[in-house]
């Protein structure tokens, strides 16, 4: 009996225990509803923007081409650091850099390469001789092109809607130097040499016209090439006409050795040239032949007053970042990239067809001063900076407009 009672009792206890377990497992009442947390904003889409840049990064004037390219790289890095938005997308700028070796054929080849790569805009080329033939390819493709240094007037006078430049042209450059040669330097007998490139010939012709108009006499005009190293024959010929001013239309890589030979021949002349001559490298290329106040040249750009400090700050930052001084046009390249980006932002698109009209409406405050374009694509109110050399350093004389 005891065993039977125990079995029954255990069964009863089991049923009670089961009931308590089921009761414990019953779901807890649902908590009171709370306000829904706001959904996280979706990350902004990224828009890749390709900026083409072309300059001679090989050959005799590679130091100038590399200077330009460093200016472009600084601009792209600064834009990416700012997180620039175009439309509703964050832009990621990429530099597509090409070398044209200052050769017109190579210039058109790399221009076609950039067109095929569908770059959104182009800054370049450095030389007029490569910029002009390349400009047709960019025009046919509808790609905006801003040259930071090509000064031949023809570049913006071809009727293309895609061509712009951020420096003064040879009409201003050569014209100002020609007038300065006669009126300020008191030159009477003036000799001219040009290297037969689009740039060298263009600036020399404008210089000659202005010098004649100011009352100077052109006693000789000789020719060389952008690869020559021996100028004794043409210099000896010009020496016979006793010039007091010798103007060279060409680049510093030729101008430096020419200055050495001018000194060797004992020619007592002021040596003048345009922006291709007017570089930080000229004093190294010419050595002591650069003299003191012997060379007078002009940069196709320049600022004064309130705009001088931003340019000085840029040059200091450039040297700190790259370990070298600005040669000449890096700041203008920097501004040209910024103008393209500014135009894209205003248009809300990086599509060349959509933002091209905005380039023409540019009103941009750059490190090289205010930038706006006329109907041809030339910079309005372009400045020139006159320089000489003292103690092996380039020294500013004046900014003129």
C-alpha positions as CSV (number, residue, x, y, z in Angstrom):
1,X,0.0,0.0,0.0
2,X,2.8,2.4,0.9
3,X,4.4,1.9,-2.5
4,X,1.2,2.4,-4.4
5,X,0.4,5.6,-2.5
6,X,3.9,6.9,-3.3
7,X,3.5,6.3,-7.0
8,X,0.2,8.2,-7.0
9,X,1.7,11.0,-5.0
10,X,4.6,11.3,-7.4
11,X,2.3,11.4,-10.4
12,X,0.3,14.2,-8.8
13,X,3.5,16.1,-8.0
14,X,4.6,15.7,-11.6
15,X,1.4,17.2,-12.9
16,X,1.7,20.2,-10.6
17,X,5.3,20.7,-11.6
18,X,4.4,20.6,-15.3
19,X,1.7,23.2,-14.7
20,X,4.2,25.5,-13.0
21,X,6.7,25.1,-15.8
22,X,4.1,25.9,-18.5
23,X,3.0,28.9,-16.4
24,X,6.6,30.1,-16.1
25,X,7.1,29.8,-19.8
26,X,4.2,32.0,-20.7
27,X,5.3,35.0,-22.8
28,X,5.9,38.3,-21.0
29,X,3.6,41.1,-22.0
30,X,4.9,43.2,-25.0
31,X,6.6,46.4,-24.1
32,X,4.8,49.7,-24.9
33,X,5.6,50.9,-28.4
34,X,8.4,53.6,-28.7
35,X,9.1,56.1,-31.5
36,X,11.0,54.6,-34.4
37,X,14.7,55.7,-34.7
38,X,15.4,57.7,-37.9
39,X,16.9,55.7,-40.7
40,X,20.6,56.4,-41.4
41,X,21.1,58.5,-44.5
42,X,22.5,56.5,-47.4
43,X,26.1,57.2,-48.2
44,X,26.5,59.8,-51.0
45,X,27.4,58.2,-54.4
46,X,30.9,58.8,-55.8
47,X,31.4,60.4,-59.1
48,X,34.8,59.8,-60.8
49,X,36.0,62.9,-62.6
50,X,39.0,62.5,-64.9
51,X,41.1,65.5,-65.6
52,X,43.6,65.2,-68.4
53,X,46.9,67.0,-68.2
54,X,49.5,67.2,-71.0
55,X,53.0,68.7,-70.9
56,X,56.5,67.8,-71.9
57,X,57.8,65.7,-69.0
58,X,60.7,64.4,-71.2
59,X,63.2,66.3,-73.4
60,X,64.9,69.6,-73.0
61,X,62.1,71.5,-71.2
62,X,61.0,68.6,-69.0
63,X,61.6,70.8,-66.0
64,X,58.8,73.1,-67.2
65,X,56.5,70.2,-67.9
66,X,57.1,68.6,-64.5
67,X,56.4,72.0,-62.9
68,X,53.0,72.1,-64.7
69,X,52.2,68.5,-63.7
70,X,52.9,69.1,-60.1
71,X,50.5,72.1,-60.1
72,X,47.8,69.8,-61.5
73,X,48.4,67.1,-58.9
74,X,48.2,69.7,-56.1
75,X,44.8,70.8,-57.4
76,X,43.4,67.3,-57.7
77,X,44.6,66.5,-54.1
78,X,43.1,69.7,-52.7
79,X,39.8,69.0,-54.4
80,X,39.6,65.5,-53.1
81,X,40.5,66.7,-49.6
82,X,37.6,69.1,-49.7
83,X,35.1,66.4,-50.7
84,X,33.7,68.5,-53.5
85,X,30.1,67.6,-54.5
86,X,28.9,67.8,-58.1
87,X,25.1,67.5,-58.1
88,X,24.2,65.1,-55.4
89,X,27.4,63.1,-55.7
90,X,30.8,63.4,-54.0
91,X,33.5,63.8,-56.8
92,X,36.6,61.8,-56.8
93,X,39.1,63.6,-59.1
94,X,41.7,61.6,-60.9
95,X,44.6,63.1,-62.9
96,X,45.4,61.4,-66.3
97,X,48.8,62.8,-67.0
98,X,50.5,62.5,-70.5
99,X,53.8,63.5,-71.9
100,X,53.9,65.2,-75.4
101,X,57.7,65.9,-75.3
102,X,56.9,69.3,-76.9
103,X,56.3,67.5,-80.2
104,X,53.2,68.4,-82.2
105,X,52.8,64.8,-83.5
106,X,53.1,63.3,-80.0
107,X,50.8,66.0,-78.8
108,X,48.0,65.0,-81.1
109,X,48.6,61.3,-80.3
110,X,48.2,61.8,-76.5
111,X,45.2,64.1,-77.1
112,X,43.5,61.3,-79.0
113,X,44.4,59.0,-76.1
114,X,42.6,61.4,-73.6
115,X,39.6,61.6,-75.9
116,X,39.4,57.8,-76.1
117,X,39.7,57.6,-72.3
118,X,36.7,60.0,-72.1
119,X,38.3,62.5,-69.7
120,X,35.9,65.1,-68.4
121,X,38.3,68.1,-69.1
122,X,41.8,68.9,-70.2
123,X,44.4,71.2,-68.8
124,X,47.3,71.8,-71.2
125,X,49.2,71.6,-73.3
126,X,52.3,73.6,-72.3
127,X,53.6,74.7,-75.7
128,X,51.6,76.5,-78.4
129,X,53.0,74.2,-81.0
130,X,51.3,71.2,-79.3
131,X,48.3,73.0,-77.9
132,X,47.0,74.3,-81.2
133,X,46.9,71.0,-83.2
134,X,45.6,69.1,-80.1
135,X,42.8,71.6,-79.6
136,X,40.9,70.4,-82.7
137,X,40.6,66.9,-81.3
138,X,39.2,68.2,-78.0
139,X,36.9,70.5,-79.9
140,X,35.6,67.6,-82.1
141,X,35.0,65.6,-78.9
142,X,33.3,68.5,-77.1
143,X,35.9,68.4,-74.2
144,X,36.7,71.7,-72.5
145,X,40.4,72.6,-72.7
146,X,42.2,75.2,-70.6
147,X,45.8,76.0,-71.5
148,X,47.9,77.4,-68.6
149,X,50.7,78.6,-70.7
150,X,50.2,78.5,-74.5
151,X,50.4,82.1,-75.7
152,X,50.1,82.0,-79.5
153,X,46.9,84.0,-80.4
154,X,45.8,81.4,-82.9
155,X,44.9,79.0,-80.2
156,X,41.7,80.8,-79.2
157,X,41.0,82.2,-82.7
158,X,40.0,79.0,-84.4
159,X,36.3,79.4,-83.7
160,X,36.3,76.5,-81.2
161,X,33.9,76.8,-78.2
162,X,36.1,74.5,-76.1
163,X,39.4,76.5,-75.9
164,X,40.3,78.7,-73.0
165,X,43.5,80.1,-71.5
166,X,44.4,81.6,-68.1
167,X,47.3,83.7,-69.3
168,X,47.8,86.7,-71.6
169,X,48.7,85.9,-75.3
170,X,51.6,86.9,-77.5
171,X,49.9,90.0,-78.7
172,X,50.1,91.3,-75.1
173,X,53.3,89.6,-74.2
174,X,55.4,90.4,-77.3
175,X,53.7,93.8,-77.7
176,X,54.5,94.9,-74.1
177,X,58.1,93.7,-74.4
178,X,58.6,95.5,-77.7
179,X,57.3,98.8,-76.3
180,X,59.4,98.3,-73.2
181,X,62.5,97.7,-75.2
182,X,62.3,101.1,-76.9
183,X,60.6,103.3,-74.4
184,X,62.1,102.1,-71.1
185,X,65.4,100.4,-72.1
186,X,66.0,103.0,-74.8
187,X,66.9,100.4,-77.5
188,X,67.5,101.8,-80.9
189,X,69.1,98.9,-82.9
190,X,67.2,95.7,-82.2
191,X,68.1,92.2,-83.3
192,X,65.6,89.3,-83.2
193,X,66.1,85.5,-83.2
194,X,63.3,83.0,-83.0
195,X,63.2,79.2,-82.9
196,X,60.5,78.7,-85.6
197,X,58.1,77.1,-83.2
198,X,54.5,78.3,-83.0
199,X,55.4,80.0,-79.7
200,X,58.8,81.4,-80.5
201,X,57.8,82.8,-83.9
202,X,54.6,84.2,-82.6
203,X,56.1,86.1,-79.7
204,X,59.0,87.3,-81.8
205,X,56.7,88.7,-84.5
206,X,54.6,90.6,-82.0
207,X,57.7,92.0,-80.3
208,X,59.1,93.2,-83.6
209,X,55.8,94.9,-84.6
210,X,55.6,96.7,-81.2
211,X,59.3,97.7,-81.2
212,X,58.9,99.2,-84.7
213,X,55.7,101.0,-83.7
214,X,57.6,102.5,-80.8
215,X,60.3,103.9,-83.0
216,X,63.0,101.1,-82.8
217,X,65.0,99.8,-85.8
218,X,65.1,96.1,-86.5
219,X,68.7,95.5,-87.7
220,X,68.3,91.7,-88.3
221,X,66.0,88.7,-87.7
222,X,67.7,85.3,-87.6
223,X,66.3,81.8,-87.0
224,X,67.3,78.7,-85.1
225,X,65.5,75.6,-83.8
226,X,64.2,74.5,-80.4
227,X,67.0,71.8,-80.3
228,X,70.0,73.9,-81.4
229,X,73.1,74.3,-79.3
230,X,75.4,76.3,-81.6
231,X,74.5,79.9,-82.4
232,X,77.9,81.4,-83.3
233,X,77.0,81.8,-87.0
234,X,73.8,83.8,-86.5
235,X,75.2,85.7,-83.5
236,X,78.3,86.7,-85.4
237,X,76.1,87.9,-88.2
238,X,74.0,90.0,-85.9
239,X,77.0,91.4,-84.0
240,X,78.1,93.1,-87.2
241,X,74.9,95.3,-87.1
242,X,75.8,96.5,-83.5
243,X,72.5,95.8,-81.8
244,X,71.9,97.2,-78.3
245,X,69.0,94.7,-77.7
246,X,68.8,91.1,-78.7
247,X,65.3,89.5,-78.4
248,X,65.0,85.7,-78.4
249,X,61.7,84.0,-79.1
250,X,62.1,80.5,-77.6
251,X,62.5,78.5,-74.4
252,X,65.1,78.6,-71.6
253,X,66.8,75.4,-72.7
254,X,68.0,77.2,-75.8
255,X,68.2,80.7,-74.4
256,X,70.6,79.7,-71.6
257,X,73.3,78.3,-74.0
258,X,72.7,81.2,-76.4
259,X,73.4,83.7,-73.5
260,X,76.7,81.9,-72.9
261,X,77.7,82.4,-76.6
262,X,76.6,86.0,-76.5
263,X,79.0,86.6,-73.7
264,X,81.8,84.7,-75.4
265,X,81.4,86.9,-78.5
266,X,81.6,90.0,-76.4
267,X,78.2,91.3,-77.5
268,X,77.2,94.2,-75.2
269,X,73.4,93.8,-75.4
270,X,70.3,93.6,-73.3
271,X,68.9,90.1,-73.8
272,X,65.1,89.9,-73.9
273,X,62.6,87.2,-74.2
274,X,59.1,86.0,-73.4
275,X,57.7,83.6,-70.8
276,X,59.5,80.6,-72.2
277,X,62.8,82.3,-71.3
278,X,61.6,83.7,-68.0
279,X,62.1,80.8,-65.7
280,X,63.8,80.0,-62.5
281,X,66.1,77.6,-64.4
282,X,67.5,80.2,-66.8
283,X,70.2,81.3,-64.3
284,X,71.4,77.7,-64.0
285,X,71.4,77.1,-67.8
286,X,73.2,80.4,-68.6
287,X,75.6,80.4,-65.6
288,X,77.4,83.8,-65.0
289,X,76.3,84.9,-68.5
290,X,72.9,85.7,-67.1
291,X,74.7,88.8,-65.6
292,X,73.2,91.5,-63.5
293,X,70.1,93.3,-65.0
294,X,71.3,92.0,-68.4
295,X,68.2,89.9,-69.1
296,X,64.7,91.3,-69.3
297,X,61.8,88.9,-69.8
298,X,58.1,88.6,-69.1
299,X,55.8,86.0,-67.6
300,X,52.3,85.9,-69.1
301,X,50.5,86.5,-65.9
302,X,51.1,88.2,-62.6
303,X,49.3,89.8,-59.6
304,X,49.8,92.7,-57.3
305,X,48.0,94.2,-54.3
306,X,45.7,91.9,-52.4
307,X,46.3,89.0,-54.8
308,X,50.0,88.9,-54.2
309,X,49.8,87.1,-50.8
310,X,47.7,84.1,-52.0
311,X,50.2,83.5,-54.8
312,X,53.1,83.7,-52.4
313,X,51.4,81.3,-50.1
314,X,50.8,78.9,-52.9
315,X,54.5,79.0,-53.9
316,X,55.6,78.3,-50.3
317,X,53.2,75.4,-50.0
318,X,54.3,74.1,-53.4
319,X,58.0,74.1,-52.3
320,X,57.2,72.5,-49.0
321,X,55.2,69.7,-50.7
322,X,57.4,69.1,-53.7
323,X,60.9,70.1,-52.5
324,X,61.4,72.5,-55.5
325,X,60.5,76.0,-56.3
326,X,57.8,76.9,-58.8
327,X,59.4,77.3,-62.3
328,X,56.7,79.4,-63.8
329,X,53.3,78.0,-64.7
330,X,52.4,75.6,-61.9
331,X,50.1,78.1,-60.2
332,X,48.2,78.7,-63.5
333,X,47.8,74.9,-64.0
334,X,46.4,74.7,-60.4
335,X,43.9,77.4,-61.2
336,X,42.9,75.9,-64.5
337,X,42.0,72.6,-62.8
338,X,40.0,74.6,-60.2
339,X,38.1,76.5,-62.9
340,X,37.0,73.2,-64.5
341,X,35.9,71.9,-61.1
342,X,34.1,75.2,-60.3
343,X,32.3,75.0,-63.6
344,X,31.2,71.4,-63.0
345,X,29.8,72.4,-59.5
346,X,27.8,75.3,-61.0
347,X,26.4,73.0,-63.7
348,X,25.7,70.2,-61.3
349,X,27.4,67.8,-63.8
350,X,30.8,66.7,-64.9
351,X,29.4,65.9,-68.4
352,X,31.4,68.1,-70.8
353,X,28.4,69.0,-72.8
354,X,26.5,70.1,-69.7
355,X,29.2,72.1,-67.9
356,X,31.0,73.6,-71.0
357,X,28.7,76.7,-71.1
358,X,29.6,77.4,-67.4
359,X,33.3,77.6,-68.2
360,X,32.6,80.6,-70.4
361,X,30.7,82.2,-67.5
362,X,33.6,81.8,-65.1
363,X,34.2,84.4,-62.4
364,X,36.8,82.7,-60.2
365,X,39.2,84.1,-57.6
366,X,42.3,82.0,-58.1
367,X,45.8,82.0,-56.6
368,X,46.9,83.8,-59.8
369,X,44.2,86.5,-59.4
370,X,40.7,86.9,-60.9
371,X,39.8,84.7,-63.8
372,X,37.1,85.4,-66.3
373,X,37.1,84.7,-70.1
374,X,36.1,86.8,-73.1
375,X,34.1,85.5,-76.0
376,X,37.2,83.9,-77.6
377,X,38.2,82.1,-74.4
378,X,41.0,84.5,-73.6
379,X,41.5,85.7,-70.0
380,X,40.0,89.2,-69.5
381,X,42.5,91.9,-68.5
382,X,45.4,89.6,-68.6
383,X,48.5,90.7,-66.7
384,X,52.2,90.5,-67.5
385,X,55.1,90.4,-65.0
386,X,58.4,91.8,-66.1
387,X,61.6,90.3,-64.6
388,X,65.3,90.6,-64.6
389,X,68.1,88.5,-63.0
390,X,70.3,89.6,-60.1
391,X,72.7,87.4,-58.1
392,X,71.5,84.4,-60.1
393,X,67.9,84.9,-59.0
394,X,64.8,86.0,-61.0
395,X,63.7,89.5,-59.7
396,X,60.4,91.1,-60.4
397,X,60.5,94.5,-62.1
398,X,56.8,95.3,-62.5
399,X,53.3,94.0,-63.2
400,X,51.6,95.6,-66.3
401,X,48.3,95.2,-68.0
